[in-house]
Amino acid sequence: MRRLFNYYRHRLTDYESVLAYSLLGVVGGIASGLVVLAFELAIAQLAGIWGVGDGGDGFEQLPGVWLFALPAGGAALLGLCYSRLSPADRETGIVHVISRMHSHYSVLPLRNALVQFVGGAFALASGQSGGREGPGVHLGGAANSLLGQWLGLPNNSLRVLIACGTAGGIAAVFHTPLAGVIFAMEVIVAEYTVVGFIPVILAAVSASAVSLGLSPDGRLFDLPILHLNSLLELPYIVLLGLCCGITVSAFIRLSALAARTAHWPVVLRFTLAGCLTGSLALLVPEILGIGYDTVELALHGELALTALLTIAACKLLATAVSCGVGMPIGLIGPNLLLGACIGGIAGGVGQTLLPGIASQPTLYIVIGMGAAMGAVLNAPLAAILAIIELTQNIGISMAAMLAIVAATLTNSGLFNQRSAHQTVLQQLKRRVPQDPLTQLLHRSNVNATMDTRVVRVPATLSAADIEPLLESRPTWCLVEREGDDLYLVDGEELLQWLDEALAASDEADLTGAGIRRRSITPVPLQATLRQALDAMRDNTAEAACVYERSAGSGRRILHGVLTRDIIEAYSLSSLRGE
């Protein structure tokens, strides 16, 4: 069994191993689906303690004083708990996942995942204005990354596992597997390859199957069959997208403004955000929690235009500030509510001004939801597919695409803003390069190109040692002394020097040899080429020695050598398609 698993682990070092990664996708999808269901259950159970029903979203039934006390007190308590954590341990959500994929080689820590699970569940259960999708993405990705770390899988496969986990997280929350796939590739990985798509597709299907099989809710929203009445509505659809783009732009800017308080004590930041949310909830209780129950009311036409406008304004303010100060909540759900409110207003106005032309308001609400989602994530394709899957109606795709593109262009082109998570990454000064070379280095294991023609040689050699070297003719020789690896030398240069040195003496001391010595740094067998390059840069080394730790003796087993020239030649060959 161990031999079979070792073979499988070795197959994962090759990014082109579609069958090996397909199995990884199924396992990753099941894991992400289960952890997202557990998170949703935790929210519902916690909220039920203080009498909030409807799966932790029925805050409107609370007495007036609790509308303020619950979010304000919950935020203060959460801030006290966060004050005992280091700033690194407080990082959660989509920003954390993207950052760790590029700066820590897809290794997501257990501590942050626990903070996301417990903190996110408590925050949403106590009425903080946020969504569960961001936490679902983090938890799905973290569950898969931790599974890969526990199994000792190569780091390039952790990247695929995280993509599978994030796709599974979206699929499990929305019951939209196709949108989950595109979200993972468009937002998290930012790369489209056939090999990468297959395991992510399997993960999304597996997570969605787990969610539908174990969750009694079924579809997220109960929607009628929708259709566009007339092509004359298209300019009005563009206007709806423009309004959604403006709203999202205001949301991102306000969130970025709140993020400037990062140097304030976390207790103060969270308490102020909770008090703001509680104060607004006294006026508009619908802003508390995730808000899907309010979306349902809007879809069924049970909210007046003034109510929709008030809910949108208060939800925008409360969520933007709460997300900006660093609460472990998501922003996709709240932006769906914002889009629904704007769409509801557009639908109501359309029915009044153009009663014979305008479609039913529900159509505008659904399109508004997609437009807001696409703009805040800068992921138009994922938003389009989410709307099609949520409505199970491809007939509205043309109108939805038009509004989503208009909203995304308004935010990115007119207001020159990035997506919400990219804005946060920019504020944190986290560089996330997405060029083809960086993507290649991240997904390539050291096994792909390391030179395995390397042997260890002692610092002092005798005439008996030269014969095996002549037989193997190694490219590289790693000089060691008393179990410590010292430096790397060229095999041919060493053999030439030994011929001369051993002709004059019975022993030759390599430390006095006049041949070039290359400084070395160790990297594990699980490392990617990006990791090897970073290790050489950080340690000012000329070569990286690839090691594996022996399970029995604990001794480091040398597998190969990497130099910058080797990595450069491999990269050029791969990018040219040779």
N, C-alpha and C positions, 0 to 999 in steps of 0.2 A: 504493500500500500504506500509506504514511504517512497519507494522508488517511482511509483506511478505519479505521486504528487510532485516529486522533484522534476520529473519529466514535464509535467503540466506547467510548473513554475518556470522552467526553462523555455517552454514554448511562448510564454507571455512576454519574454524579453524581445520577441520579434513582433513588431507592431502589425505585421501583415497576417498574423495567425488568427484568421477570422473565426474558426471553430472554437479555439481556446477562449477568445474574447466573448464569443456568443454565450458560452456557459457562464462567464463572469457577469454578463448582462442580466441573465435570468436570476442569478443569486442576488445581484445588487438590487434589482427591481423588487424582489420579495422583501429584502431587508429594509429598503426605504419605505415601501408600503406599510410594513408593520410599525416602523418607528413613527411615521406620520399619524397613523391611527391611534397609537399610544399617546401622542401629543394632543390630539383632538379630544381623546377621552379624559386626559388630565385637565384640560381646560374646563370641560363640562362638569367633572367631579368637583373641582375647586370652586367653580362658580355656584354650584348647587349648595355648597356649605352656607353661603349667605343669601340663598333663596333666588338665585338667578337661573331661570330655566331656559328652554329652547336651545339646548346644547351650549350654554354659556353666552347667549346673545340676546337674552330677553331682559335687558336692564330697564326697559321702560316701565315695568311693573313695580320697581323699587319705590319706597317712600321718598318724598322730596329731599329730606336731609341726607339720605344715603346716596343720592345722585351726586352729591359733592363729596361726602365723607369717604366713600369707597374708592374712587380714583385718587383722591388726594392722599388718603392714608396708605393705600396700596403703593403709590409711587414713593412715599417717604420711607416705607419699610423696605421696598426694593432698593432704594438708594443706600440705606444703611447696610444692607447685605453686600451691595456692590462696592461700598467703601472698603471692605475687607479684602477685595480682590485687586490684583495688579492690573494696570491698564491693558496689558496684553491679554489677560484672561477675560476681560469684559467684551472683547470683540466678538460679534455674532453676525449672522445674516449673510446675505449675498455678497456684501463687500468683503467679509472675512474669508469666504470660500474662494473668491477670485484672487484675493491677495495671497493666500496660502498656496494656491496652485502655481503661482509664478515665483514667489519668494521663498517658499519652503518645500518645493517639489511635491506638492499635493499631499503633504502630511498634515492632516487636520487633528488637533489635539483633543483628547477626551475631556479635559477640563472645560474648554470652551463649549463643547457639545452639551455637557451637563448644565452649564450656565444658560445656554440657549433653551434647553428643555424646561428646566425648573423656572428660570426667570421669565421666559416667554409665556409659559402656561400661567404663571401667577399674574403677570402684567395684563394679559388679555382677560383673565378671569376676574380681575379687579377693575375692569372697565376702561383700561387705557385704550386710546383710540389708535388701533393698528390692525394689521392683518396677520394671518397664520401662514401665508404662503412663503414669506421670507424665512421664518423659522423652519418651515417644512423643507425648503431647499437646503438650508444649513444642516438640518438633522439627517436628511437623506444622504447628502454628500459625506457627512462625518461618519455615519454608520458604515458606509462602504469603505471609506478611507481607513477607518480603524480596523475593519475586517481584513483589509489587505495588509495592513501593518502587522496584525496578529499572525497572519499566515506567512509573513515574510515574502510577500510578492514584490516583484521589481517595481521601482517607483514610476516607471512609465505606465504601468498598468493601473496605478493609483489614480492617475489622471483620467483614464477611461472609467474607472470605478466612480469617481466623483461625478463625472458627466451622467453616468447611469443613475446615481443617487439623486441628482438634482432633477433629472427628467422624471424619475419615479416620484419625487416629492410633489411636483406640479401635477402629475397625472393622478396621484392619490387624492390631492386636495380638490381639484376641479373635475375629476373623472374625464380628463381630456388627454389621452395618451399621445396623440399626434402633436398637440401644442406643447406638451412636455418635452418631446424630442427636439422640436425646433427651438424651444427656450434654452435647453441645455447647449445646443450647438451655436445658437445666435448670441446668447448672453454670457454663458459661463466659459465655454471652450473657445468660442469665436473662430471656429474652424469647421470646414465641411469636407469630409472624406468619406468614401464608401465604407471603408473599414471601420471608421469611427461611428458611422450611423447604425450599423447592424446591432451591436451590443446595446446601444442606447435605445433603439426601437424595442428590443426584447425587454429591456428594463422597464420602459414605460408601460408596455402591455402587461408585464408581470405585476407591477405596482398597482395598476388600475384594476386588474383582476382581484388582487388581494383586497383592495379597498371596496370594490363592489360586492365581493363575497362576504366580507366581515362587517361592512357598514350597512345599516338598514335604510339609509337615506336615499340612495340611488342618485338621481340627477340633482345637481346643485340648485337649479332654478326650474320651476314649472312654467314652461313657455308654450304659447300657442304657435301654430304655423304662421310664419311671417312672410310678407312679400312686399315689394316696392310697387306702389300704385302706378306711378308715371315717371318717365325719364325727366319730366319737368322738375322733379324733386332734387335732381342731382346738384344744382347750385346751392340749394338749401342744405343738402348733406355736406357739401364743402364748408359752408358756414358753420355747421355743427362741429365739424372737425377743427375748424379754426378756433372756435370757442373752447373746445376741450384742450387744444394745444396751449392757449393762453392760460387756462386754469392750471394745467400741469406745470407750465413754466413758473407761475406764481408759487406753486407748491414747492418746486425744487429750490427756488431762490429763498423762500422763507426757511426751508429746512437747512440750507447752507448757512443762512444767517444764524439760526439757532445753534448750529455746530461750532460757531466761533466761541461759544461758552465752554469749550472743552477744557479750558484751564481752571474753571470753577470747580469747587468740590462736587462730587457726584451726587451727594445727598441733596444739596441745594438745587442742582439742575433738575433732578427727578421730581423733587417736591414742587418746584415751580411749575413744571409741566403738568403734574397731576392736579395741582390747584387750578390751572388754566382749564384743563379738561373738565374738572368738576364744576367750575363756574359756568362754562358753556353748557354743560349737561343740565343745569337748572333751567336753562332756557329751552334747550333742544336735547332731550334724553336720547334721541336716536343716534347721537354721535358716539355713544359709549360702545366699547367692544369692537367687534369685527364689522358689523353693520349689514350682514347679508339679509337679515330680517327686514331691514329698511329697503334694501334693493327689491325684495319680493313685493313689498307694499307699492313701490314705484311701478314695478312691472304690471301690477294689477290695477293701476290708476287710482290708488287710494290716498294719494298725497296731492294737495293743492299746489299751485305754482309757487305761492309764497312760501309754503312749507319746504318745497324742493330747494328754493333759493337759499333759505335760512340754513337748512341742513348742510348744503354744499359749502357755504361760507364757514360755518362752525367746524365742520369735519376737516376742511382744508387746514384751518388754523391749528386745531388740536393735534392732528396727525403730523403735520409738518414740524411742529415744535417738539412733539414726543419723539419722533424719529431723529430729529436733529440733535437732541441732547444725548442720544445713544441708548434709548430703551431697546430691549431685545424683542422688538415687534417688526412686522413687515409693513410694506406700503402698497402692495398690489391690490389687496382687498379694499382699502380705503379709496384708492383711485378708481376702482370699479364703481364704488358708490358715487364718487364725484361725477364720473361719466354718466351714470344712470340719472342723477339729478339734472345735469345739463341736458341730457337727451329727453328727459321728461318735460323740461321747460320748453325745449324746441318742439316737441310733439304737441304740447298744449297750445302753443302759439300757432303752430301750423294748422291745427284743427280750427282755430278761430279765424285766421286770416285766409286760409286756402282750404275750406272744408271739402271741396270737390276733388282736390288734387292730393293733399297730404295723406300719407299713410297713417295707420294707427299709431298712437304714441309709443306703444311697446317696441315697435321697430326702431324708433329714434333712441329709445333708452338702451337697447342692446347695442346699437351702433356706437352710441356715446361711451358705453363701457369699453368697447374694443378700442376706440380712439384714445381714451385716457390711458389704457394699459399699454398700448403701443408707444405712446409718447413718453411715458414715465420710464419705460425700460429701454427705449430706443430699439424696440424689437417688433417691427411692423408685421413680419411674417408670423411670429408666434401669436400675436394678438389676433390676426385674421383667422388663423386656424382655431384658436380658442373660441372665438365667436361662432364659427361654423359648427364646432363640436358641441358647444353649449346649447345651441338652438337646434342642432341636428337638421339644418336647413341650408343647403348650399345656394339657394336662390337669392339670399341677401348678400352674397359674397362681393358682388360688384360695388354695392353701396358701402359696405363695410370697408372694403379696400380703399375707396375714395376718401372716406372720413379719417381712417387711420393714417394714410399718407399725409393728408392735410394737417392733422394734429402733430405728427412727427416732424414735418417740415416747419411748422410754426414754431415748435420748441427749439429745434436744432438750427434751422435756417434764419428765421425771423429774429429769435431772441439769442441765437448763438450759444445754446446751452447743450451740454451732454445729458446723458441719462442720469437718473438720480444716483445710481451706484457709482458711475464713473465720476460724477461731481464729488462724491465723498472721497473716492480714491485720490482725486486730484488735490483735495484739501489736505489729505493725510500725506501727500507727496509720495504716494506709492506708484512707482512706475510699472505699468503692465504692458510690455511690448507684445504686439500681436503679429509681427512680421513673419513671413514663411520660414526664415532661418531659425528664429527663436522657437516657433512651433515644432519644427523638425527636431531641434536639440532636446526639447522637453519630452517628446514622445519616443525618442531613441534611447535604448538601453546601452550601457557601456559594452555589453556583449556584441553589439552590432558591428563594432569596428576595432575593438582592442586587439593589440598584437599579443598573441599567446605564446610566441616564441621567446620566452624569457625564463631564465633559471636563476636560482640563488647561488652565489659563490661566496666562500669565506674570504675574509680580508687577507689571509695568508694562505697561499697556494703552494703545493708541491708538484713535482714532476708527474705524480700519479693522477693529479687532478686535471691535467691538460687533455688526456685521452678522451674522457667522456664529453668534454667541451668540443673537441674536434669532431666527434661523431654527431653530436646534436646540432652544431653550428648555430647557436642561439642568436637572435637579433639583438637581444638585450641581456645584460647580466646585472643582477641586483646584488650589490656587495653588502654582506652582513658581518657583524662581529658580536659574538656572545648573545645571539638571538635578536639583535637590533638591526633593522635594515637601515643602511647608511645613505647610499646614493646609487644612481644608475649609470652604467657605462655601455658603450656600444660593443657588441659581441666581437665583431671583426677587429676592432682596435685593441680589445683586450687580448685576443689570441696572438696578434702580432707582437704586442709588448711582452707576452709570456714567453714566446720563442726566444727573445733576446735576454729576458731576465733569468730564465731557468737555465740558459746555456752557461751563465756565469756563476750560478748559485743553486743549491738544492731547494731553496724556498724563495718565494717572491711575495713581498708585502705590497698589496694593491694600494694602500694608503699613500705610498710614495710614488706611485706610477704617474708618469707624465701624460696621461690621457684625459680626455674631457670627462668631467663628472657632472651629471645632471641631478639637480636637487629634486626630491620626490615628496609627494603627499599621498596619504592613503584615501581611497574611496571604497565604499562597499560594493559588492556585486549587484545590489539592487539599484545602484545609482543610474541616473540619466547622463547623457553627454553634457547637458547644461550644468548639472551638478558637478561633474568632473572639471569642466572649465572654471566654474566658480571656485572650486577647491584649489586649483592651481593658481588662480588670481589672488585669492585671499591669503594663501601661504607662500606666495612668491616662489612657486615651484615650477620646474620645467617639464615635469612628467607626473602622471598620476598612476599609482600602482593599485590595481583592482584586487581586493581581498575578499575572502569569505571566512567567517569564523567557524572552526571545526566544532561540531556539536559534542564530540567526545572529549578531546584534549583542550579545547579552547584556543588552540594555536591558530594563527592567521594563515590561511592557505592562499598562496599567490596564484591568481588566474591570468593576469595579463597586464599590459602597460598601455597607457594612452599619452600621447603628446599633442600639442596644439596642431602640429603639422598633420598628424593622423586624423584628427577631428575635422580639420579644414578640408582635407582631401575627400573624406566621407561626405561632408556637407555639400561640397560642390558637385560631387557625383550624383547625390540624391536629388538635389534641386534641378539638375539638368535631366533627370530621369534616366540616367545611365544604369 
